[in-house]
Amino acid sequence: MALLREALAPGQDVPVEEERHVRLLRGVAECRCCGHIQLMPELAPGTQARCRRCNELLDRRNRTSPIATPLAFCISSAALYLAMLASTLMMLDLYGRERTVDILTGPIELLHEGWGEVAVLVAIVTILVPGLVVGMMLLILTGALQPVLPFWVPHLLKWYEKLRPWSMVEVYILGVFVAYTKLVDLAYVHVGAAVFLVAGLMVTMAATDATLDTELIWQKRRTDLSLRRMDDSRVRLVCETVDRTTPLPAPSHMASCLSCGVVMAFDAALPPTKAVGYCPRCGHIVRRRKVDSNARTFALLLSAVVFYLPANIYPVMTVVQLGGGTGHTIIAGAIELWKDGMIPLSLLVLFASVTVPVLKIVGLFTLLVGTRRHSHAHLAFRSRLYRVIDVIGRWSMIDVFMVSILVAMVRFNSMANITANGGMVCFAAVVVLTIFAAHAFDPRQMWDAAGANGPDSEPSRTGGAAGRAGSAPQAGLVSAVHHTGMAGGTQPDRDFNMEPNRA
């Protein structure tokens, strides 16, 4: 355990530099979407705090038990996940010949056909990552039941936040539904128990995230009394509770941890992308802004554009019936659903597979151009656009999952056979590259380029009512507070008067 502790939290025996110190500011939050520094009130159960400048969710408190409720949903997720792996997904009966598949069959058949890259991708996002995040959350919540958070829990929580977007169970269930509608015209299809288990797993995992309060878990973590810098030297850390009367430095002197939200103030202006050290609460590398954000986003988007054209030109699969077959592109598949009278499903496939990738590529390019030109126009709208792009990115995987299921189901030689084609590989590359591009982009740089977070724009400490979403930046550090339900639904806003536990 000593070796593990040293690996996860190295440099504990290094002498601390006492001449200088770094201030850890409690009661302050930085918006991850616009970089606005603002006071964070103590939230009462059933309320949430939003950025007064871009309306980004800063924190929330649920009315349910912060540990027991998500733990119950997480245990249910673990049971459903194990049962899903051992259950049948679908059974296809074609003129007396039957074929039964489970959730593992699709990646295996893609691997046998030579599409190993897509097979590994499908296996990772539908089998490996869901199991990992459920197991990690079980360990996190079990550790959170202890009075003092174990030293390994912050590392699991960091990786959970990174891996959770790659668990695409909810997208997979839509892919199953699209595949089912295509198979019913070919043969008799029996839906297995795994379909319902996947749907249940989707619900329980979403409920776990909705009832989880990560800030309450972080508050059980003992914060180090020193900040470990990148050269493994240490500087003294002073914790301060901030209110409206506390003098604050300029935003260029402050940096926040993107993992746990800790805000620290330094005695000098910080370079925008240089790492200042490791977070004293979670161990994440702290820097004001992401490194080479615009360059990496542009490179990934350019690669996605290169793959997008062949993804729509070449067929994603070939359907063979009674010795004759033809290739099916993404658009052709949507048109076929339309002709069969499944108009809502056709529109869903068209939106997820054609509109969403175009929206992501064009939207991110627009954000990059606006940042490059130091544009002040529609900053709040551009922040909302980024949040939409970040959320909808993985839903384009519907077609990839559909092809993997059809390839696994229809394997009857010349009588009926479905094989994957190169268009599927290109389309999967587009989806993955655009997801990486959205993660690489730092939306705070849009506001930096417009001068809203400049080194001289010291935040005001005046009180006042909360700002409305989409309005211009207002003076004051008071965040918007809304009453919420268990899952975070909002009710009409109320002004916040900076009194603890009142909204």
Phi and psi in degrees as a GROMACS rama.xvg file:
@    title "Ramachandran Plot"
@    xaxis  label "Phi"
@    yaxis  label "Psi"
@TYPE xy
-65.4583  -40.8822  ALA-2
-65.5554  -39.8339  LEU-3
-65.9373  -40.3255  LEU-4
-64.7644  -38.6035  ARG-5
-69.0902  -33.5257  GLU-6
-69.5947  -37.2686  ALA-7
-86.2294  -27.1871  LEU-8
-137.23  72.4612  ALA-9
-74.6137  164.305  PRO-10
77.5485  21.5143  GLY-11
-69.5766  -25.2991  GLN-12
-92.513  3.51807  ASP-13
-73.7389  134.664  VAL-14
-60.1593  144.311  PRO-15
-93.7871  133.399  VAL-16
-75.4255  116.563  GLU-17
-91.8279  -17.5709  GLU-18
-67.7281  -35.5951  GLU-19
-113.103  161.324  ARG-20
-149.159  158.195  HIS-21
-116.892  138.156  VAL-22
-95.3438  125.255  ARG-23
-96.5974  117.376  LEU-24
-96.823  113.465  LEU-25
-91.8826  142.461  ARG-26
87.9182  12.0077  GLY-27
-126.335  142.343  VAL-28
-135.335  146.649  ALA-29
-108.067  128.901  GLU-30
-67.0477  127.777  CYS-31
-74.2624  -11.3159  ARG-32
-100.463  -32.8369  CYS-33
-125.107  -8.04625  CYS-34
78.0742  12.6108  GLY-35
-75.216  126.722  HIS-36
-87.3642  127.291  ILE-37
-150.388  153.321  GLN-38
-66.209  139.245  LEU-39
-108.222  108.863  MET-40
-69.8059  160.439  PRO-41
-75.6961  116.188  GLU-42
-86.3069  139.716  LEU-43
-84.6013  157.32  ALA-44
-56.2281  136.652  PRO-45
86.9619  13.6055  GLY-46
-124.659  162.734  THR-47
-141.306  152.137  GLN-48
-111.538  133.682  ALA-49
-124.44  151.44  ARG-50
-63.079  131.71  CYS-51
-74.168  -10.9019  ARG-52
-100.398  -41.2404  ARG-53
-124.209  -0.34694  CYS-54
69.5843  20.2563  ASN-55
-71.7318  141  GLU-56
-69.3673  123.181  LEU-57
-95.479  -44.9471  LEU-58
-164.092  163.778  ASP-59
-153.61  158.307  ARG-60
-128.781  124.532  ARG-61
-87.7528  159.103  ASN-62
-80.258  -16.0715  ARG-63
-83.8272  172.09  THR-64
-64.0874  129.173  SER-65
-69.6653  -20.5038  PRO-66
-114.79  -48.2278  ILE-67
-64.3829  -41.2269  ALA-68
-65.7481  -53.1481  THR-69
-63.3636  -29.8107  PRO-70
-65.0422  -39.8803  LEU-71
-63.7921  -43.6786  ALA-72
-65.8585  -35.7591  PHE-73
-69.0239  -39.0036  CYS-74
-62.9468  -40.3851  ILE-75
-62.2711  -39.9564  SER-76
-62.3723  -41.2738  SER-77
-63.0194  -42.4602  ALA-78
-65.2721  -43.7953  ALA-79
-64.7807  -38.0464  LEU-80
-64.0092  -46.5995  TYR-81
-64.4246  -40.8726  LEU-82
-66.2149  -34.8623  ALA-83
-62.5842  -40.7226  MET-84
-65.1363  -28.133  LEU-85
-98.4147  3.74723  ALA-86
-109.181  164.112  SER-87
-84.4191  136.028  THR-88
-83.0788  -55.9694  LEU-89
-149.715  157.204  MET-90
-128.465  128.632  MET-91
-112.902  128.974  LEU-92
-116.735  111.312  ASP-93
-119.09  101.367  LEU-94
53.5206  46.1167  TYR-95
87.4823  -11.3514  GLY-96
-96.3732  127.007  ARG-97
-110.707  149.639  GLU-98
-143.264  127.15  ARG-99
-114.576  134.133  THR-100
-129.946  158.203  VAL-101
-123.802  -172.782  ASP-102
-69.9964  -18.1624  ILE-103
-85.5751  -18.0478  LEU-104
-66.1727  -40.0804  THR-105
-58.518  -54.3424  GLY-106
-59.834  -35.2807  PRO-107
-65.6298  -43.9204  ILE-108
-67.3854  -38.5718  GLU-109
-62.1408  -37.3441  LEU-110
-66.2477  -40.1827  LEU-111
-65.7282  -31.1054  HIS-112
-80.9651  -5.38995  GLU-113
98.3062  5.46545  GLY-114
-100.394  61.3004  TRP-115
-63.7121  -34.1651  GLY-116
-62.9477  -46.4559  GLU-117
-70.4574  -35.9726  VAL-118
-60.5894  -44.4611  ALA-119
-64.9295  -41.124  VAL-120
-61.1746  -48.036  LEU-121
-62.7804  -42.132  VAL-122
-64.8922  -36.7558  ALA-123
-67.2117  -48.944  ILE-124
-82.1668  -15.9322  VAL-125
-110.007  -21.1603  THR-126
-121.664  -55.6456  ILE-127
-70.9077  -55.4176  LEU-128
-65.0207  -43.7351  VAL-129
-56.6514  -41.4218  PRO-130
-65.0588  -39.9701  GLY-131
-63.8488  -47.8126  LEU-132
-68.5759  -34.2158  VAL-133
-66.7867  -44.4257  VAL-134
-64.3471  -41.3177  GLY-135
-64.0916  -40.4869  MET-136
-67.2837  -34.8276  MET-137
-60.7885  -44.849  LEU-138
-66.3664  -40.1445  LEU-139
-61.8518  -48.7331  ILE-140
-69.9551  -33.9632  LEU-141
-65.2418  -41.9904  THR-142
-66.1666  -33.2113  GLY-143
-70.189  -17.0482  ALA-144
-71.3212  -18.5456  LEU-145
-78.6742  153.314  GLN-146
-59.3618  -39.3101  PRO-147
-116.904  130.19  VAL-148
-65.3082  126.56  LEU-149
-59.7181  154.791  PRO-150
-67.9828  -19.0408  PHE-151
-88.737  -14.0561  TRP-152
-64.8928  -43.805  VAL-153
-57.0399  -35.4409  PRO-154
-68.764  -39.3784  HIS-155
-65.9061  -38.6847  LEU-156
-66.4681  -36.5372  LEU-157
-62.5475  -46.7799  LYS-158
-70.5552  -29.9097  TRP-159
-62.0855  -43.9768  TYR-160
-63.5206  -32.5497  GLU-161
-77.5252  -36.7069  LYS-162
-88.6687  -23.9278  LEU-163
-57.2405  -40.7428  ARG-164
-63.0962  -19.2768  PRO-165
-90.7946  1.89996  TRP-166
-89.9596  105.15  SER-167
-110.448  45.6498  MET-168
-64.0515  -40.9054  VAL-169
-68.2057  -31.1415  GLU-170
-73.6819  -37.13  VAL-171
-62.8592  -37.9451  TYR-172
-66.3028  -32.1703  ILE-173
-69.8658  -37.5727  LEU-174
-61.7341  -37.7385  GLY-175
-62.9009  -41.4286  VAL-176
-65.4587  -42.2653  PHE-177
-65.4136  -42.2919  VAL-178
-62.8757  -38.6321  ALA-179
-62.5661  -42.5661  TYR-180
-65.0128  -28.4374  THR-181
-80.2222  -28.4373  LYS-182
-81.8833  -27.6198  LEU-183
-65.1426  -24.5223  VAL-184
-78.7066  -15.9881  ASP-185
-95.5037  -41.2295  LEU-186
-161.004  -179.044  ALA-187
-78.0754  130.543  TYR-188
-120.452  128.167  VAL-189
-110.11  124.415  HIS-190
-82.0872  126.224  VAL-191
-85.9068  177.019  GLY-192
-67.5352  -26.7685  ALA-193
-62.4021  -30.112  ALA-194
-62.4895  -45.1227  VAL-195
-71.329  -32.3539  PHE-196
-68.648  -37.8601  LEU-197
-64.3964  -42.0501  VAL-198
-62.4804  -42.126  ALA-199
-65.1417  -38.9268  GLY-200
-62.9619  -39.1116  LEU-201
-58.755  -44.2015  MET-202
-67.6341  -46.0012  VAL-203
-69.002  -35.4769  THR-204
-68.725  -39.6073  MET-205
-65.0692  -38.8506  ALA-206
-66.9661  -35.0678  ALA-207
-61.6522  -46.2313  THR-208
-66.8111  -36.1623  ASP-209
-69.7321  -32.3207  ALA-210
-96.886  -5.73239  THR-211
-77.5688  135.495  LEU-212
-119.738  93.9432  ASP-213
-67.861  -30.921  THR-214
-64.6196  -38.5858  GLU-215
-66.2377  -31.4749  LEU-216
-69.8966  -43.3612  ILE-217
-63.2757  -31.9325  TRP-218
-66.4749  -19.0653  GLN-219
-82.1453  -6.60963  LYS-220
-84.0319  129.424  ARG-221
-73.7738  120.083  ARG-222
-79.106  133.875  THR-223
-60.919  151.496  ASP-224
-88.4651  6.15858  LEU-225
-146.09  155.91  SER-226
-102.349  120.812  LEU-227
-84.3738  119.104  ARG-228
-84.7868  175.216  ARG-229
-67.0865  -23.6993  MET-230
-90.5255  14.2397  ASP-231
70.8852  4.54219  ASP-232
-77.718  162.18  SER-233
-127.116  145.151  ARG-234
-126.083  145.949  VAL-235
-63.1416  141.639  ARG-236
-115.648  128.906  LEU-237
-114.815  123.154  VAL-238
-90.6177  130.409  CYS-239
-131.585  138.888  GLU-240
-93.8591  126.298  THR-241
-101.084  136.476  VAL-242
-132.225  -168.096  ASP-243
-66.8232  -20.0495  ARG-244
-94.4309  -5.58459  THR-245
-80.2057  127.424  THR-246
-69.6172  134.229  PRO-247
-115.017  145.428  LEU-248
-76.1746  174.828  PRO-249
-66.3652  154.566  ALA-250
-57.0599  -28.8188  PRO-251
-69.187  -13.1594  SER-252
-95.5094  -0.449512  HIS-253
-118.257  149.315  MET-254
-142.899  145.641  ALA-255
-121.656  154.109  SER-256
-85.1131  126.613  CYS-257
-73.5992  -12.468  LEU-258
-91.2506  -52.5182  SER-259
-112.289  -7.80849  CYS-260
87.0832  5.61553  GLY-261
-63.1895  137.271  VAL-262
-111.962  130.21  VAL-263
-123.488  146.347  MET-264
-115.4  136.394  ALA-265
-115.362  164.743  PHE-266
-85.5738  1.57068  ASP-267
-146.74  161.598  ALA-268
-64.2648  139.847  ALA-269
-97.8541  141.84  LEU-270
-60.6492  145.914  PRO-271
-59.0251  -41.8116  PRO-272
-118.587  1.41149  THR-273
-78.0867  135.32  LYS-274
-69.5903  130.997  ALA-275
-97.1766  -11.0228  VAL-276
148.697  -167.741  GLY-277
-104.27  138.397  TYR-278
-57.5409  129.964  CYS-279
-70.6077  -10.0943  PRO-280
-103.275  -39.5025  ARG-281
-121.744  -12.2431  CYS-282
85.81  2.48198  GLY-283
-72.6079  144.869  HIS-284
-66.9613  129.911  ILE-285
-105.888  128.563  VAL-286
-149.158  156.503  ARG-287
-64.9573  -43.483  ARG-288
-137.603  160.22  ARG-289
-66.2527  147.978  LYS-290
-77.5671  130.705  VAL-291
48.4932  42.7674  ASP-292
-60.0932  -51.8852  SER-293
-66.343  -40.3591  ASN-294
-66.0828  -44.2885  ALA-295
-67.0495  -39.2452  ARG-296
-63.8135  -43.417  THR-297
-64.1066  -41.688  PHE-298
-63.2328  -42.1909  ALA-299
-68.2054  -39.0279  LEU-300
-66.0347  -40.545  LEU-301
-61.8469  -40.6758  LEU-302
-64.5059  -38.3756  SER-303
-64.7654  -38.2137  ALA-304
-63.9551  -39.4782  VAL-305
-61.4571  -38.9033  VAL-306
-81.683  -22.3024  PHE-307
-67.6192  -38.6078  TYR-308
-62.9691  -53.1136  LEU-309
-65.3523  -25.3386  PRO-310
-63.8899  -30.2461  ALA-311
-96.9373  -20.0277  ASN-312
-86.0505  -45.4495  ILE-313
-85.2548  150.358  TYR-314
-69.0631  146.335  PRO-315
-88.7761  -20.1921  VAL-316
-157.939  159.668  MET-317
-119.996  125.886  THR-318
-105.237  122.328  VAL-319
-115.332  125.274  VAL-320
-132.819  124.19  GLN-321
53.5384  44.2679  LEU-322
86.1046  -12.3842  GLY-323
-116.476  141.388  GLY-324
-149.835  168.124  GLY-325
-149.906  155.915  THR-326
-83.9645  150.424  GLY-327
-122.941  121.012  HIS-328
-86.8737  175.284  THR-329
-64.407  -46.6118  ILE-330
-66.5929  -38.2292  ILE-331
-62.8929  -36.6722  ALA-332
-64.5554  -39.9973  GLY-333
-66.5163  -39.3088  ALA-334
-64.9605  -37.9682  ILE-335
-64.3836  -40.8355  GLU-336
-64.1121  -37.0867  LEU-337
-63.4949  -44.3756  TRP-338
-65.6256  -30.7751  LYS-339
-79.3779  2.30746  ASP-340
88.2211  2.36516  GLY-341
-92.6246  65.9716  MET-342
-65.1187  -45.9993  ILE-343
-59.6345  -41.723  PRO-344
-67.2812  -37.3203  LEU-345
-62.1431  -43.1644  SER-346
-66.1177  -35.4259  LEU-347
-63.2631  -46.9951  LEU-348
-63.8712  -42.4142  VAL-349
-63.0654  -41.0489  LEU-350
-68.329  -46.8728  PHE-351
-71.7652  -34.2934  ALA-352
-99.1636  -19.8318  SER-353
-117.368  -53.0813  VAL-354
-69.3919  -44.9064  THR-355
-62.2092  -48.6587  VAL-356
-59.8405  -40.6249  PRO-357
-64.7228  -43.1546  VAL-358
-60.4624  -42.3688  LEU-359
-64.7706  -46.6179  LYS-360
-66.4832  -50.177  ILE-361
-65.7448  -40.7126  VAL-362
-63.5347  -45.332  GLY-363
-67.1757  -37.9767  LEU-364
-61.7384  -39.39  PHE-365
-63.3991  -42.6142  THR-366
-64.2221  -39.4124  LEU-367
-64.7564  -43.2896  LEU-368
-64.7833  -42.2595  VAL-369
-62.415  -38.9253  GLY-370
-67.4842  -41.9995  THR-371
-62.3255  -35.9845  ARG-372
-90.1401  4.06288  ARG-373
55.9531  42.4101  HIS-374
-74.2418  137.503  SER-375
-95.2675  -6.35687  HIS-376
-77.9082  134.152  ALA-377
52.8861  44.9115  HIS-378
-64.2231  -42.0476  LEU-379
-64.5722  -40.0015  ALA-380
-65.1375  -41.222  PHE-381
-65.1525  -33.5594  ARG-382
-66.1148  -41.7198  SER-383
-65.291  -38.1718  ARG-384
-60.6626  -41.5735  LEU-385
-62.908  -41.4669  TYR-386
-63.9665  -38.4056  ARG-387
-64.5174  -44.4929  VAL-388
-60.5603  -40.9697  ILE-389
-66.8226  -32.5146  ASP-390
-80.2577  -42.1653  VAL-391
-85.8271  -2.9695  ILE-392
-57.1323  -46.0923  GLY-393
-77.9502  -12.0208  ARG-394
-69.6483  -11.9047  TRP-395
-72.4824  -8.54784  SER-396
-75.2752  0.798979  MET-397
-56.4356  -46.9013  ILE-398
-65.1786  -38.5249  ASP-399
-63.3902  -44.0747  VAL-400
-66.183  -38.9661  PHE-401
-60.8083  -45.3862  MET-402
-63.4114  -41.1116  VAL-403
-63.0103  -35.9569  SER-404
-72.363  -43.8385  ILE-405
-64.8081  -39.8246  LEU-406
-62.4442  -37.7916  VAL-407
-72.7556  -33.8311  ALA-408
-80.9121  -46.375  MET-409
-97.8593  91.3329  VAL-410
-135.31  70.4924  ARG-411
-121.307  36.5729  PHE-412
55.5146  -131.797  ASN-413
-75.5083  -18.7244  SER-414
-65.2964  -48.6299  MET-415
-162.05  127.91  ALA-416
-153.222  140.187  ASN-417
-125.865  127.758  ILE-418
-123.97  151.448  THR-419
-82.4091  155.107  ALA-420
-128.276  175.297  ASN-421
-64.6826  -25.0336  GLY-422
-60.819  -31.2421  GLY-423
-66.7019  -39.7987  MET-424
-63.8195  -44.7214  VAL-425
-63.5521  -40.0192  CYS-426
-68.061  -40.2147  PHE-427
-61.6642  -37.6006  ALA-428
-63.809  -39.0041  ALA-429
-60.849  -45.6318  VAL-430
-62.2164  -48.1415  VAL-431
-65.6458  -42.7163  VAL-432
-65.3609  -39.6383  LEU-433
-70.5167  -32.1276  THR-434
-64.8284  -45.1266  ILE-435
-62.6522  -38.1775  PHE-436
-63.6323  -42.5567  ALA-437
-64.3121  -37.4669  ALA-438
-71.2686  -31.504  HIS-439
-75.4814  -27.9856  ALA-440
-72.2168  138.211  PHE-441
-109.474  103.314  ASP-442
-65.5589  -19.2717  PRO-443
-64.3014  -25.602  ARG-444
-69.9621  -22.4692  GLN-445
-62.1446  -43.2835  MET-446
-74.1135  -34.0528  TRP-447
-61.9942  -45.1403  ASP-448
-64.7646  -28.908  ALA-449
-84.2285  -1.43236  ALA-450
86.0979  5.79419  GLY-451
-74.0776  -24.1372  ALA-452
-119.069  32.0796  ASN-453
-67.7741  167.849  GLY-454
-64.6338  -22.8182  PRO-455
-98.3193  -0.548574  ASP-456
-88.9732  66.7574  SER-457
-64.582  132.184  GLU-458
-68.2492  140.851  PRO-459
-77.9464  157.901  SER-460
-118.713  23.6528  ARG-461
-77.2946  149.061  THR-462
-80.381  -175.039  GLY-463
149.234  175.185  GLY-464
-75.0385  158.462  ALA-465
-70.3963  144.586  ALA-466
-79.0673  155.313  GLY-467
-88.7047  152.989  ARG-468
-61.8603  134.824  ALA-469
89.0056  -5.83919  GLY-470
-83.2046  169.703  SER-471
-70.0232  156.512  ALA-472
-55.8442  133.355  PRO-473
-111.157  153.588  GLN-474
-68.823  146.949  ALA-475
113.501  155.874  GLY-476
-110.405  15.6598  LEU-477
-83.1756  123.561  VAL-478
-88.264  156.457  SER-479
-72.6764  135.379  ALA-480
-119.914  129.087  VAL-481
-123.781  149.243  HIS-482
-78.3881  137.735  HIS-483
-129.951  163.997  THR-484
-94.6151  -165.008  GLY-485
-62.6377  -40.7213  MET-486
-91.7272  8.65415  ALA-487
92.6859  12.3768  GLY-488
-68.315  145.007  GLY-489
-101.414  151.547  THR-490
-117.15  177.793  GLN-491
-54.7088  143.505  PRO-492
-66.8782  155.422  ASP-493
-135.95  148.054  ARG-494
-67.4619  150.153  ASP-495
-111.702  130.493  PHE-496
-102.546  16.0141  ASN-497
67.3708  17.4882  MET-498
-91.6904  133.008  GLU-499
-58.4252  139.335  PRO-500
60.0829  26.9153  ASN-501
-131.623  137.085  ARG-502
